[in-house]
């Protein structure tokens, strides 16, 4: 049995339903059928894909993780997604879309996720006048075209010297019991995406490339959840409407980011501290410097400088924790104090009360990574807010790139000529005005095209700010025994 089959069987064997984090499956229980390289200091990483990539959601979480876990590691991230894109379209405009938009950044790693548009979902709508055999042939042609153009993309990337990470496409929701848009369900699309995924697994092995299996793992989790409640979908966690059966909402992107990060092999523990209260001695200080341990009349005090701050899940991703234990897998900040006198203890960090714990809990170890009261948790949330702000600049940049791409594809213009590309956008604005339609998005795109260099500079500056904001600092811990 291959690793993917083992992974899916493991997922389906887990208890179904809306699982709380403490009972949810562990990502480490899965055999991914591949591993991805860790991003190293000084590297540039590009994510190439379609609208699911252009939205800058799962990558924002990945970038945020790197800023918090490795604040001294300078990794430059570039989003290279464009909505509606396919492998064939990329290769038809390779001179701009691949050579400039992606490889022009000089990446050390290129992570690629394509397939959702390549399978041509229109070929899976209910057949009316089309002959079934003609439709089946067209589907096979689409899959063949996908493989051929993906090989060309992979060859071009690898010949540049960059490492490849192949990401299998996300799932398409075909379950009719799941409330979605009013359009027809394209039955068979998810199977076609599965065919793409199977080919990518073998191609990753053949090329010795990294592999992140979104399709296999998301599909298995979705099947497990729907076994308990047929009306739920992993794509729309945290939402009750608006599902288009293609685009995941933010909680699913948090899970995607966690799958990616675990495929890279990152530890679940960002730091672990063990102290013996009897001797005031540090037993363990993994990824943390513990100093000045002192016994007090009613407890203990010490100072901690960790190598990292917690990786925490923002409010827009919290519903993902009912399905996947993201914090347990990637955000454990363990404090263990042994041989305390029996009783309950208040813990204060930098004079902020963060909770009360029994001597037994402290002796076994508590996870401060998910404690929203700690100063380091609050520091981490500020880093995430900077990541979100950075993503907004990314959105503007990608709109400019998409406009250049469209001008080159459809009007055969030089995509780097601001005046020519701007003229195409001005024409759209004039057309919208004539129809009395809204043209604000076109105006925003025009501004982005004209100011792309400045936007990219601010985007890069925000990356530097993120790492600076994530720098750990010395924190003062006080444990005080309750008088009760």
Secondary structure as the mmCIF struct_conf table of DSSP 4:
data_model
#
loop_
_struct_conf.conf_type_id
_struct_conf.id
_struct_conf.beg_label_comp_id
_struct_conf.beg_label_asym_id
_struct_conf.beg_label_seq_id
_struct_conf.end_label_comp_id
_struct_conf.end_label_asym_id
_struct_conf.end_label_seq_id
HELX_RH_AL_P HELX_RH_AL_P1 UNK A 3 UNK A 13
BEND BEND1 UNK A 14 UNK A 14
HELX_LH_PP_P HELX_LH_PP_P1 UNK A 15 UNK A 16
BEND BEND2 UNK A 17 UNK A 18
HELX_RH_3T_P HELX_RH_3T_P1 UNK A 21 UNK A 23
BEND BEND3 UNK A 24 UNK A 24
HELX_LH_PP_P HELX_LH_PP_P2 UNK A 25 UNK A 26
HELX_RH_3T_P HELX_RH_3T_P2 UNK A 27 UNK A 29
BEND BEND4 UNK A 30 UNK A 30
BEND BEND5 UNK A 33 UNK A 34
HELX_LH_PP_P HELX_LH_PP_P3 UNK A 37 UNK A 39
TURN_TY1_P TURN_TY1_P1 UNK A 41 UNK A 42
STRN STRN1 UNK A 44 UNK A 49
BEND BEND6 UNK A 50 UNK A 50
HELX_RH_AL_P HELX_RH_AL_P2 UNK A 51 UNK A 54
TURN_TY1_P TURN_TY1_P2 UNK A 55 UNK A 55
BEND BEND7 UNK A 57 UNK A 57
HELX_RH_AL_P HELX_RH_AL_P3 UNK A 58 UNK A 69
TURN_TY1_P TURN_TY1_P3 UNK A 71 UNK A 72
STRN STRN2 UNK A 76 UNK A 81
TURN_TY1_P TURN_TY1_P4 UNK A 83 UNK A 84
HELX_RH_AL_P HELX_RH_AL_P4 UNK A 87 UNK A 92
TURN_TY1_P TURN_TY1_P5 UNK A 93 UNK A 93
HELX_RH_AL_P HELX_RH_AL_P5 UNK A 94 UNK A 97
TURN_TY1_P TURN_TY1_P6 UNK A 98 UNK A 102
HELX_RH_3T_P HELX_RH_3T_P3 UNK A 103 UNK A 105
BEND BEND8 UNK A 108 UNK A 108
STRN STRN3 UNK A 109 UNK A 113
TURN_TY1_P TURN_TY1_P7 UNK A 116 UNK A 119
HELX_RH_3T_P HELX_RH_3T_P4 UNK A 121 UNK A 124
BEND BEND9 UNK A 125 UNK A 125
HELX_LH_PP_P HELX_LH_PP_P4 UNK A 126 UNK A 127
BEND BEND10 UNK A 128 UNK A 130
HELX_RH_AL_P HELX_RH_AL_P6 UNK A 132 UNK A 159
TURN_TY1_P TURN_TY1_P8 UNK A 160 UNK A 161
HELX_LH_PP_P HELX_LH_PP_P5 UNK A 162 UNK A 162
STRN STRN4 UNK A 163 UNK A 167
TURN_TY1_P TURN_TY1_P9 UNK A 176 UNK A 177
BEND BEND11 UNK A 178 UNK A 178
BEND BEND12 UNK A 182 UNK A 183
HELX_LH_PP_P HELX_LH_PP_P6 UNK A 184 UNK A 185
TURN_TY1_P TURN_TY1_P10 UNK A 187 UNK A 188
HELX_RH_AL_P HELX_RH_AL_P7 UNK A 189 UNK A 207
TURN_TY1_P TURN_TY1_P11 UNK A 208 UNK A 208
STRN STRN5 UNK A 210 UNK A 212
HELX_RH_AL_P HELX_RH_AL_P8 UNK A 214 UNK A 228
TURN_TY1_P TURN_TY1_P12 UNK A 230 UNK A 231
HELX_RH_3T_P HELX_RH_3T_P5 UNK A 234 UNK A 236
TURN_TY1_P TURN_TY1_P13 UNK A 237 UNK A 238
BEND BEND13 UNK A 240 UNK A 241
BEND BEND14 UNK A 245 UNK A 247
HELX_RH_AL_P HELX_RH_AL_P9 UNK A 250 UNK A 263
TURN_TY1_P TURN_TY1_P14 UNK A 264 UNK A 265
BEND BEND15 UNK A 268 UNK A 268
STRN STRN6 UNK A 269 UNK A 276
TURN_TY1_P TURN_TY1_P15 UNK A 277 UNK A 280
STRN STRN7 UNK A 281 UNK A 286
TURN_TY1_P TURN_TY1_P16 UNK A 287 UNK A 287
STRN STRN8 UNK A 288 UNK A 296
TURN_TY1_P TURN_TY1_P17 UNK A 297 UNK A 298
STRN STRN9 UNK A 299 UNK A 306
BEND BEND16 UNK A 307 UNK A 308
HELX_RH_3T_P HELX_RH_3T_P6 UNK A 315 UNK A 322
TURN_TY1_P TURN_TY1_P18 UNK A 323 UNK A 323
HELX_RH_AL_P HELX_RH_AL_P10 UNK A 326 UNK A 330
STRN STRN10 UNK A 332 UNK A 338
BEND BEND17 UNK A 339 UNK A 339
HELX_LH_PP_P HELX_LH_PP_P7 UNK A 340 UNK A 341
BEND BEND18 UNK A 342 UNK A 343
STRN STRN11 UNK A 344 UNK A 349
TURN_TY1_P TURN_TY1_P19 UNK A 350 UNK A 351
STRN STRN12 UNK A 352 UNK A 358
HELX_RH_AL_P HELX_RH_AL_P11 UNK A 359 UNK A 364
STRN STRN13 UNK A 366 UNK A 367
HELX_RH_3T_P HELX_RH_3T_P7 UNK A 368 UNK A 370
TURN_TY1_P TURN_TY1_P20 UNK A 372 UNK A 373
BEND BEND19 UNK A 374 UNK A 374
HELX_RH_AL_P HELX_RH_AL_P12 UNK A 375 UNK A 411
TURN_TY1_P TURN_TY1_P21 UNK A 415 UNK A 416
HELX_RH_AL_P HELX_RH_AL_P13 UNK A 418 UNK A 435
TURN_TY1_P TURN_TY1_P22 UNK A 436 UNK A 436
HELX_RH_AL_P HELX_RH_AL_P14 UNK A 440 UNK A 450
TURN_TY1_P TURN_TY1_P23 UNK A 451 UNK A 451
HELX_RH_AL_P HELX_RH_AL_P15 UNK A 452 UNK A 469
TURN_TY1_P TURN_TY1_P24 UNK A 470 UNK A 470
STRN STRN14 UNK A 475 UNK A 481
#
